[in-house]
Amino acid sequence: MKSLKISLEMAQKVKEFVTITQGCECEILLKSGKYVVDAKSILGIFSLDLSKPLTVEIYSDDCADLLAQLQRFAA
C-alpha cells in the first residue's frame, strides 16, 4: 500500500482526480478523519470535508505512474 496527502478544494480538481483514478484497476481509497470512500466515486468524494487535506491509499505495488499523476494534488 502507498499513501499520499492531497487537497481537492475545487470541484474541477475532484473531477480531474476521479478521471485519473477510474483509469486504474487497483483499489484506491480516500480518507478524511474517520470516513473512508472509494476514490473512484465522485459522489463519495463530495460527501467528505474537502476543506482539509485527504489521504489517498493505493493498494498496488505497481503504482508509480499513478503516484506521479496524483502529485499535482499534493497537499
PALO-274001 format. One record per residue: y, z, x of N, C-alpha, C in turn. Coordinates in steps of 0.02 Angstrom, whole numbers. Layout:
N
pt n_Y Y, n_Z Z, n_X X, ca_Y Y, ca_Z Z, ca_X X, c_Y Y, c_Z Z, c_X X $
...
# end
This chain:
75
pt n_Y -59, n_Z 0, n_X 42, ca_Y 0, ca_Z 0, ca_X 0, c_Y 62, c_Z 0, c_X 44 $
pt n_Y 110, n_Z -40, n_X 24, ca_Y 176, ca_Z -43, ca_X 57, c_Y 228, c_Z -22, c_X 6 $
pt n_Y 281, n_Z 12, n_X 29, ca_Y 333, ca_Z 31, ca_X -18, c_Y 402, c_Z 15, c_X 12 $
pt n_Y 450, n_Z 7, n_X -34, ca_Y 517, ca_Z -14, ca_X -15, c_Y 566, c_Z 14, c_X -67 $
pt n_Y 622, n_Z 40, n_X -45, ca_Y 676, ca_Z 62, ca_X -90, c_Y 721, c_Z 3, c_X -105 $
pt n_Y 734, n_Z -7, n_X -170, ca_Y 777, ca_Z -63, ca_X -190, c_Y 830, c_Z -40, c_X -240 $
pt n_Y 878, n_Z -83, n_X -252, ca_Y 930, ca_Z -71, ca_X -302, c_Y 935, c_Z -132, c_X -347 $
pt n_Y 931, n_Z -121, n_X -413, ca_Y 936, ca_Z -175, ca_X -462, c_Y 989, c_Z -157, c_X -513 $
pt n_Y 1052, n_Z -156, n_X -493, ca_Y 1105, ca_Z -133, ca_X -536, c_Y 1131, c_Z -185, c_X -585 $
pt n_Y 1116, n_Z -249, n_X -574, ca_Y 1141, ca_Z -301, ca_X -618, c_Y 1083, c_Z -339, c_X -650 $
pt n_Y 1093, n_Z -364, n_X -710, ca_Y 1041, ca_Z -399, ca_X -747, c_Y 1016, c_Z -461, c_X -708 $
pt n_Y 1061, n_Z -495, n_X -673, ca_Y 1042, ca_Z -554, ca_X -635, c_Y 993, c_Z -535, c_X -579 $
pt n_Y 1004, n_Z -477, n_X -547, ca_Y 958, ca_Z -455, ca_X -495, c_Y 890, c_Z -439, c_X -524 $
pt n_Y 888, n_Z -409, n_X -583, ca_Y 824, ca_Z -394, ca_X -615, c_Y 786, c_Z -459, c_X -628 $
pt n_Y 821, n_Z -509, n_X -653, ca_Y 789, ca_Z -574, ca_X -668, c_Y 761, c_Z -605, c_X -604 $
pt n_Y 799, n_Z -605, n_X -550, ca_Y 776, ca_Z -632, ca_X -486, c_Y 716, c_Z -593, c_X -460 $
pt n_Y 718, n_Z -527, n_X -465, ca_Y 664, ca_Z -484, ca_X -442, c_Y 599, c_Z -500, c_X -480 $
pt n_Y 603, n_Z -505, n_X -546, ca_Y 544, ca_Z -520, ca_X -587, c_Y 516, c_Z -589, c_X -570 $
pt n_Y 559, n_Z -637, n_X -559, ca_Y 536, ca_Z -704, ca_X -541, c_Y 496, c_Z -702, c_X -476 $
pt n_Y 519, n_Z -664, n_X -428, ca_Y 484, ca_Z -657, ca_X -364, c_Y 417, c_Z -622, c_X -374 $
pt n_Y 416, n_Z -566, n_X -409, ca_Y 355, ca_Z -527, ca_X -416, c_Y 302, c_Z -562, c_X -459 $
pt n_Y 323, n_Z -601, n_X -508, ca_Y 275, ca_Z -636, ca_X -550, c_Y 236, c_Z -689, c_X -512 $
pt n_Y 262, n_Z -711, n_X -456, ca_Y 227, ca_Z -760, ca_X -414, c_Y 172, c_Z -730, c_X -372 $
pt n_Y 163, n_Z -665, n_X -373, ca_Y 113, ca_Z -631, ca_X -333, c_Y 54, c_Z -608, c_X -376 $
pt n_Y -6, n_Z -612, n_X -348, ca_Y -65, ca_Z -592, ca_X -386, c_Y -80, c_Z -518, c_X -377 $
pt n_Y -52, n_Z -485, n_X -328, ca_Y -67, ca_Z -415, ca_X -316, c_Y -30, c_Z -370, c_X -366 $
pt n_Y -53, n_Z -308, n_X -370, ca_Y -20, ca_Z -260, ca_X -415, c_Y 44, c_Z -234, c_X -382 $
pt n_Y 98, n_Z -235, n_X -420, ca_Y 163, ca_Z -211, ca_X -395, c_Y 191, c_Z -163, c_X -448 $
pt n_Y 207, n_Z -102, n_X -426, ca_Y 235, ca_Z -52, ca_X -471, c_Y 306, c_Z -36, c_X -451 $
pt n_Y 345, n_Z -14, n_X -500, ca_Y 414, ca_Z 6, ca_X -488, c_Y 422, c_Z 77, c_X -513 $
pt n_Y 447, n_Z 122, n_X -470, ca_Y 452, ca_Z 193, ca_X -488, c_Y 525, c_Z 215, c_X -488 $
pt n_Y 540, n_Z 256, n_X -539, ca_Y 605, ca_Z 287, ca_X -544, c_Y 592, c_Z 359, c_X -567 $
pt n_Y 597, n_Z 406, n_X -521, ca_Y 581, ca_Z 475, ca_X -538, c_Y 508, c_Z 480, c_X -557 $
pt n_Y 495, n_Z 507, n_X -617, ca_Y 426, ca_Z 514, ca_X -640, c_Y 401, c_Z 454, c_X -680 $
pt n_Y 443, n_Z 403, n_X -688, ca_Y 425, ca_Z 344, ca_X -728, c_Y 399, c_Z 289, c_X -683 $
pt n_Y 346, n_Z 256, n_X -705, ca_Y 315, ca_Z 201, ca_X -668, c_Y 305, c_Z 142, c_X -715 $
pt n_Y 328, n_Z 82, n_X -695, ca_Y 318, ca_Z 22, ca_X -737, c_Y 291, c_Z -34, c_X -693 $
pt n_Y 263, n_Z -84, n_X -726, ca_Y 240, ca_Z -144, ca_X -693, c_Y 302, c_Z -183, c_X -670 $
pt n_Y 305, n_Z -200, n_X -606, ca_Y 364, ca_Z -234, ca_X -578, c_Y 369, c_Z -306, c_X -601 $
pt n_Y 319, n_Z -331, n_X -637, ca_Y 321, ca_Z -399, ca_X -663, c_Y 346, c_Z -401, c_X -735 $
pt n_Y 363, n_Z -342, n_X -763, ca_Y 385, ca_Z -336, ca_X -832, c_Y 460, c_Z -325, c_X -836 $
pt n_Y 496, n_Z -374, n_X -860, ca_Y 569, ca_Z -368, ca_X -865, c_Y 588, c_Z -313, c_X -914 $
pt n_Y 551, n_Z -306, n_X -970, ca_Y 566, ca_Z -253, ca_X -1018, c_Y 552, c_Z -185, c_X -988 $
pt n_Y 498, n_Z -179, n_X -950, ca_Y 483, ca_Z -116, ca_X -918, c_Y 537, c_Z -95, c_X -869 $
pt n_Y 562, n_Z -143, n_X -831, ca_Y 615, ca_Z -128, ca_X -782, c_Y 678, c_Z -105, c_X -817 $
pt n_Y 696, n_Z -138, n_X -872, ca_Y 757, ca_Z -118, ca_X -908, c_Y 750, c_Z -50, c_X -942 $
pt n_Y 689, n_Z -23, n_X -946, ca_Y 680, ca_Z 44, ca_X -975, c_Y 694, c_Z 98, c_X -924 $
pt n_Y 702, n_Z 80, n_X -860, ca_Y 715, ca_Z 128, ca_X -807, c_Y 790, c_Z 139, c_X -798 $
pt n_Y 807, n_Z 193, n_X -763, ca_Y 877, ca_Z 206, ca_X -745, c_Y 894, c_Z 164, c_X -684 $
pt n_Y 929, n_Z 108, n_X -695, ca_Y 943, ca_Z 61, ca_X -642, c_Y 1005, c_Z 80, c_X -601 $
pt n_Y 1037, n_Z 135, n_X -618, ca_Y 1096, ca_Z 156, ca_X -579, c_Y 1075, c_Z 191, c_X -514 $
pt n_Y 1011, n_Z 207, n_X -508, ca_Y 985, ca_Z 242, ca_X -448, c_Y 936, c_Z 196, c_X -412 $
pt n_Y 926, n_Z 207, n_X -347, ca_Y 877, ca_Z 166, ca_X -311, c_Y 807, c_Z 175, c_X -340 $
pt n_Y 767, n_Z 122, n_X -337, ca_Y 699, ca_Z 121, ca_X -362, c_Y 651, c_Z 112, c_X -304 $
pt n_Y 589, n_Z 132, n_X -313, ca_Y 538, ca_Z 122, ca_X -261, c_Y 489, c_Z 69, c_X -285 $
pt n_Y 479, n_Z 17, n_X -245, ca_Y 430, ca_Z -34, ca_X -259, c_Y 367, c_Z -17, c_X -219 $
pt n_Y 310, n_Z -18, n_X -252, ca_Y 246, ca_Z -7, ca_X -218, c_Y 203, c_Z -69, c_X -227 $
pt n_Y 184, n_Z -99, n_X -170, ca_Y 144, ca_Z -160, ca_X -170, c_Y 74, c_Z -143, c_X -147 $
pt n_Y 25, n_Z -158, n_X -189, ca_Y -44, ca_Z -142, ca_X -173, c_Y -80, c_Z -204, c_X -146 $
pt n_Y -63, n_Z -221, n_X -84, ca_Y -94, ca_Z -277, ca_X -50, c_Y -82, c_Z -268, c_X 25 $
pt n_Y -131, n_Z -289, n_X 65, ca_Y -122, ca_Z -286, ca_X 138, c_Y -87, c_Z -348, c_X 164 $
pt n_Y -88, n_Z -402, n_X 125, ca_Y -59, ca_Z -465, ca_X 146, c_Y 4, c_Z -479, c_X 104 $
pt n_Y 58, n_Z -441, n_X 119, ca_Y 118, ca_Z -448, ca_X 78, c_Y 182, c_Z -455, c_X 120 $
pt n_Y 175, n_Z -479, n_X 181, ca_Y 234, ca_Z -487, ca_X 224, c_Y 285, c_Z -534, c_X 194 $
pt n_Y 262, n_Z -589, n_X 164, ca_Y 308, ca_Z -637, ca_X 134, c_Y 346, c_Z -606, c_X 76 $
pt n_Y 310, n_Z -568, n_X 35, ca_Y 341, ca_Z -535, ca_X -23, c_Y 393, c_Z -484, c_X 1 $
pt n_Y 376, n_Z -444, n_X 51, ca_Y 423, ca_Z -395, ca_X 77, c_Y 486, c_Z -429, c_X 104 $
pt n_Y 478, n_Z -485, n_X 137, ca_Y 535, ca_Z -523, ca_X 162, c_Y 580, c_Z -546, c_X 105 $
pt n_Y 550, n_Z -570, n_X 50, ca_Y 590, ca_Z -593, ca_X -7, c_Y 626, c_Z -535, c_X -42 $
pt n_Y 595, n_Z -476, n_X -41, ca_Y 624, ca_Z -419, ca_X -76, c_Y 678, c_Z -383, c_X -35 $
pt n_Y 686, n_Z -402, n_X 28, ca_Y 736, ca_Z -370, ca_X 72, c_Y 807, c_Z -378, c_X 44 $
pt n_Y 820, n_Z -430, n_X 6, ca_Y 888, ca_Z -440, ca_X -20, c_Y 907, c_Z -388, c_X -73 $
pt n_Y 856, n_Z -352, n_X -99, ca_Y 868, ca_Z -299, ca_X -149, c_Y 868, c_Z -230, c_X -117 $
pt n_Y 858, n_Z -226, n_X -51, ca_Y 851, ca_Z -162, ca_X -17, c_Y 910, c_Z -117, c_X -29 $
pt n_Y 895, n_Z -53, n_X -41, ca_Y 948, ca_Z -3, ca_X -55, c_Y 969, c_Z 30, c_X 10 $
# end
